[in-house]
């Protein structure tokens, strides 16, 4: 969180375009990867029949998602790549809640297409 907090202290000076560029190249791929790993825990819990544990995972993930989304400056929310990353995250959550493995794609964030 320290790097995030440091960048956010400078957000007014660097402007939304620079901040979004940083998100695209240094943040979203890791963020989506963490989300994928976490959602896989929910899928695994469902497969074991432990719906309580799965529900807890999904509640925590929902709070985590909302917390991160709430930290983004409003002016960044208008950028297509930010909307795309948040939409991908929601799609991953929806797949996981249906018992399917979340598939994350880094295409569009300066990375090659990769799903797992």
C-alpha positions as CSV (number, residue, x, y, z in Angstrom):
1,X,0.0,0.0,0.0
2,X,2.9,2.4,0.5
3,X,3.6,2.8,-3.2
4,X,-0.1,3.3,-3.9
5,X,-0.4,6.0,-1.1
6,X,2.7,7.7,-2.3
7,X,1.4,8.0,-5.9
8,X,-2.0,9.1,-4.7
9,X,-0.5,11.9,-2.7
10,X,0.8,13.2,-6.0
11,X,-2.3,12.5,-8.0
12,X,-3.4,16.2,-8.2
13,X,0.0,17.2,-9.6
14,X,0.5,14.3,-12.1
15,X,-3.0,14.4,-13.4
16,X,-5.4,11.6,-14.4
17,X,-3.7,10.7,-17.7
18,X,-0.4,9.9,-16.0
19,X,-2.1,8.1,-13.2
20,X,-4.1,6.0,-15.6
21,X,-0.9,5.2,-17.5
22,X,0.7,4.0,-14.3
23,X,-2.3,1.9,-13.5
24,X,-2.2,0.3,-17.0
25,X,1.5,-0.5,-16.9
26,X,2.2,-1.3,-13.2
27,X,-1.1,-2.0,-11.4
28,X,-3.9,-3.7,-13.2
29,X,-2.1,-6.9,-14.1
30,X,-1.1,-7.6,-10.5
31,X,-4.4,-6.5,-9.2
32,X,-6.3,-8.8,-11.5
33,X,-3.9,-11.6,-10.7
34,X,-4.5,-11.2,-6.9
35,X,-8.2,-11.2,-7.6
36,X,-8.0,-14.4,-9.7
37,X,-6.0,-16.2,-6.9
38,X,-8.5,-15.1,-4.3
39,X,-11.5,-16.1,-6.4
40,X,-10.0,-19.5,-7.0
41,X,-10.2,-20.0,-3.3
42,X,-14.0,-19.4,-3.5
43,X,-14.3,-21.9,-6.4
44,X,-12.3,-24.5,-4.5
45,X,-14.5,-24.0,-1.4
46,X,-17.6,-24.5,-3.5
47,X,-16.2,-27.6,-5.1
48,X,-15.6,-29.0,-1.5
49,X,-19.2,-28.2,-0.7
50,X,-18.1,-25.6,1.8
51,X,-20.6,-22.9,0.8
52,X,-20.0,-20.9,4.0
53,X,-16.3,-20.5,3.2
54,X,-17.1,-19.7,-0.4
55,X,-19.6,-17.0,0.7
56,X,-17.0,-15.5,3.1
57,X,-14.5,-15.3,0.2
58,X,-17.0,-13.6,-2.0
59,X,-18.0,-11.1,0.7
60,X,-14.4,-10.2,1.3
61,X,-13.7,-9.9,-2.4
62,X,-16.7,-7.6,-2.8
63,X,-15.4,-5.3,0.0
64,X,-11.9,-5.4,-1.5
65,X,-13.1,-4.5,-5.0
66,X,-15.3,-1.7,-3.6
67,X,-12.4,-0.4,-1.5
68,X,-10.0,-0.2,-4.4
69,X,-12.6,1.3,-6.7
70,X,-13.4,3.9,-4.1
71,X,-9.7,5.0,-4.0
72,X,-9.6,5.8,-7.7
73,X,-10.0,9.5,-8.4
74,X,-13.3,10.2,-10.1
75,X,-11.6,11.8,-13.1
76,X,-9.8,8.4,-13.8
77,X,-13.1,6.6,-13.9
78,X,-13.8,8.1,-17.4
79,X,-10.8,6.4,-19.0
80,X,-11.6,3.3,-21.1
81,X,-8.8,1.2,-19.6
82,X,-10.0,1.8,-16.0
83,X,-13.6,0.9,-17.0
84,X,-12.2,-2.2,-18.8
85,X,-10.2,-3.3,-15.8
86,X,-13.1,-2.9,-13.4
87,X,-15.4,-4.7,-15.9
88,X,-13.0,-7.6,-16.2
89,X,-12.9,-7.8,-12.4
90,X,-16.7,-8.0,-12.2
91,X,-16.8,-10.6,-14.9
92,X,-14.2,-12.7,-13.0
93,X,-16.2,-12.4,-9.8
94,X,-19.4,-13.4,-11.7
95,X,-17.7,-16.5,-13.2
96,X,-16.3,-17.6,-9.9
97,X,-19.7,-17.3,-8.2
98,X,-21.1,-19.6,-10.8
99,X,-18.4,-22.1,-9.9
100,X,-16.2,-21.5,-12.9
101,X,-12.5,-20.5,-12.7
102,X,-12.0,-16.8,-13.1
103,X,-10.2,-16.1,-16.3
104,X,-8.1,-13.0,-16.4
105,X,-6.8,-11.4,-19.6
106,X,-4.0,-8.8,-19.5
107,X,-4.6,-7.7,-23.1
108,X,-5.1,-4.0,-23.2
109,X,-2.8,-3.2,-20.3
110,X,0.4,-3.2,-22.3
111,X,0.7,-7.0,-21.9
112,X,0.2,-10.0,-24.2
113,X,-3.1,-11.9,-24.1
114,X,-2.9,-14.4,-21.3
115,X,-5.7,-16.3,-19.5
116,X,-5.6,-18.7,-16.6
